Amino acid sequence: MAVSIAHLGPAGTNAEAAALLYADWLERQKRQALLCPYPSITQSLRAAALGQVNVAVVPVENSVEGSVTTTLDALWRFDALQIQGALILPIAHVLISRAEQLSALQAIYSHPQALAQCQIWLENYLPEVPLIPTNSTTEALQHLEDDPTIGAIASQRAAQLYQLPVLASSINDHPDNCTCFWVLSLDPSPGGDRTSLAFSVQDRPGALVKPLQVLAEQNINMSRIESRPTKKLLGEYLFFMDIEANATDAAMQIALASLRQHTETLKIFGSYGILSSSA
């Protein structure tokens, strides 16, 4: 039976490219894959959490714009999901339009992340043109139709898929732009050299210090920590953390036991590694 993979669609998004990368990884494991596009990241994760698909492939962090907060917020809600692995995808943006020159453009559509990753280029070449966010880079292409005053930021692959002209290439501000995607499912995490978790603490002085001390005492390196509002009360936060260790390691077992004592709610999303794109 094919492994069904939820991702942000429609065809041509970077999320679909990551899902295809995971499908290729599965095929090298002698397993078939079926891509299932969804209108949003949250709906992709919900489908996996409800067992409607086997896995969801979603962006979690971009090298330029940082964390994808929609993913973090949804993962806190769908906490039965476990990370099966991470995929690193290079990201390159192009400006797609039926216009013959940049001066003809009156609006640019794209996903907020893509707009932000091309911010300097847009300020330099289209400083007065309104930027309009869409649910995905591919959805932005729907606004082009036959209007030569509209532009959309998407991938070269999307332009080829929909047979649309590219007005400007390599417009992302940083050439090494890349995004980390997580593969999530209801299956237990496979283990690996990194662990991701999230927790809440009571709103009192020094509440965050103890969880950090716990890791330091066990000589465990934390590679990322980020706060997100609980969406309940102003000033209340959740903390998402990436740790460079396997949850089954003895030191991590001690740390996790201590973390449970010093956090209000602790959610462990699993230990995993980078899924190689090479054969």
Stockholm file with secondary structure:
# STOCKHOLM 1.0

chainA/1-279         MAVSIAHLGPAGTNAEAAALLYADWLERQKRQALLCPYPSITQSLRAAALGQVNVAVVPVENSVEGSVTTTLDALWRFDALQIQGALILPIAHVLISRAEQLSALQAIYSHPQALAQCQIWLENYLPEVPLIPTNSTTEALQHLEDDPTIGAIASQRAAQLYQLPVLASSINDHPDNCTCFWVLSLDPSPGGDRTSLAFSVQDRPGALVKPLQVLAEQNINMSRIESRPTKKLLGEYLFFMDIEANATDAAMQIALASLRQHTETLKIFGSYGILSSSA
#=GR chainA/1-279 SS CCEEEEEECSTTSHHHHHHHHHHHHHHHTTCCEEEEEESSHHHHHHHHHTTSSSEEEEEEEETTTEECHHHHHHHHHSTTCEEEEEEEEECCCEEEESCSSGGGCCEEEECHHHHHHTHHHHHHHCTTSCEEECSSHHHHGGGTTTCTTEEEEECHHHHHHTTCCEEECCCSSCTTCEEEEEEEESSCCCCCSEEEEEEECCSSTTTTHHHHHHHHHTTCCEEEEEEEECSSSTTCEEEEEEESSCTTSHHHHHHHHHHHHHCSEEEEEEEECBCCCCC
#=GC SS_cons         CCEEEEEECSTTSHHHHHHHHHHHHHHHTTCCEEEEEESSHHHHHHHHHTTSSSEEEEEEEETTTEECHHHHHHHHHSTTCEEEEEEEEECCCEEEESCSSGGGCCEEEECHHHHHHTHHHHHHHCTTSCEEECSSHHHHGGGTTTCTTEEEEECHHHHHHTTCCEEECCCSSCTTCEEEEEEEESSCCCCCSEEEEEEECCSSTTTTHHHHHHHHHTTCCEEEEEEEECSSSTTCEEEEEEESSCTTSHHHHHHHHHHHHHCSEEEEEEEECBCCCCC
//
